[in-house]
């Protein structure tokens, strides 16, 4: 039986955090009750912090490669946002 590697495990955990942040974002956006909204916002912030730590660790180990945006890519994205 094959064991799960650290890379695979972190990929799973990162994917779960991404799903969690999507659900929590929807909860924050749709909450009428301020206490529920504040609690969900706190959980969302915690999940985003965990996500960043996992991402940083994976990047450091070379398990999550990200291509840097060019200045042209950034300008194009800004123009697209400003047009909306």
KAFENHU-V774012 format. One record per residue. PSI is psi in degrees with one decimal (* if undefined). OMEGA is omega in radians with two decimals (none if undefined). D_CENTER is the distance of its C-alpha to the mean C-alpha in Angstrom with 1 decimal. Layout:
# KAFENHU-V774012
PSI:OMEGA:D_CENTER / PSI:OMEGA:D_CENTER
This chain:
# KAFENHU-V774012
130.9:-3.10:31.8 / 138.0:3.11:28.9 / 157.2:3.13:26.4 / 133.9:3.14:22.7 / 163.3:3.08:21.6 / -40.3:3.13:19.2 / -46.2:3.13:17.2 / -42.0:-3.14:17.2 / -45.6:3.13:16.4 / -34.6:3.06:13.3 / -41.8:3.12:12.2 / -47.0:-3.13:12.9 / -42.4:3.12:11.2 / -42.8:3.10:7.8 / -40.0:3.11:8.5 / -40.1:3.10:9.7 / -38.9:3.10:6.8 / -44.0:3.11:4.9 / -42.0:3.13:8.5 / -43.3:-3.13:9.0 / -33.6:3.07:6.7 / -46.0:3.13:8.6 / -43.4:-3.13:11.7 / -37.0:3.08:11.6 / -44.9:3.09:11.1 / -41.3:3.13:14.1 / -44.5:3.12:15.9 / -46.1:-3.09:15.7 / -30.2:-3.03:16.9 / 4.5:-3.11:19.6 / 130.2:3.04:20.9 / -38.3:-3.13:24.5 / 122.4:-3.07:25.0 / -35.1:3.14:23.9 / -41.3:3.08:23.6 / -42.6:3.14:21.3 / -45.1:3.14:19.2 / -41.3:3.12:19.2 / -43.6:3.14:18.4 / -37.8:3.11:15.5 / -41.4:3.10:14.2 / -45.2:3.11:14.8 / -38.8:3.11:13.0 / -46.2:3.12:9.9 / -40.2:3.10:10.3 / -43.7:-3.14:10.9 / -40.0:3.11:8.0 / -38.4:3.08:5.8 / -43.0:3.11:8.7 / -42.6:3.12:8.8 / -45.7:-3.12:5.5 / -41.6:3.13:7.1 / -42.5:3.12:10.4 / -46.3:3.11:9.8 / -46.8:-3.14:8.6 / -43.2:3.13:11.6 / -45.2:-3.13:13.9 / -39.2:3.11:13.3 / -44.1:3.13:13.9 / -38.0:-3.11:16.9 / -3.9:-3.14:18.4 / 17.9:-3.10:18.0 / -8.1:-3.13:16.0 / 99.2:-3.08:13.2 / 133.5:-3.14:14.9 / 134.4:3.10:13.7 / 128.2:3.12:16.5 / 140.5:3.10:17.1 / 143.5:3.06:17.9 / 165.4:3.08:21.5 / -36.1:3.12:23.1 / -41.4:3.10:24.2 / -42.3:-3.12:20.8 / -44.8:3.12:19.7 / -43.2:3.14:22.9 / -43.0:3.12:22.6 / -41.7:3.11:19.2 / -41.4:3.13:20.7 / -40.4:3.14:23.8 / -43.3:3.14:22.0 / -42.3:-3.11:20.2 / -23.8:3.12:23.6 / -20.4:-3.07:25.5 / *:none:23.6
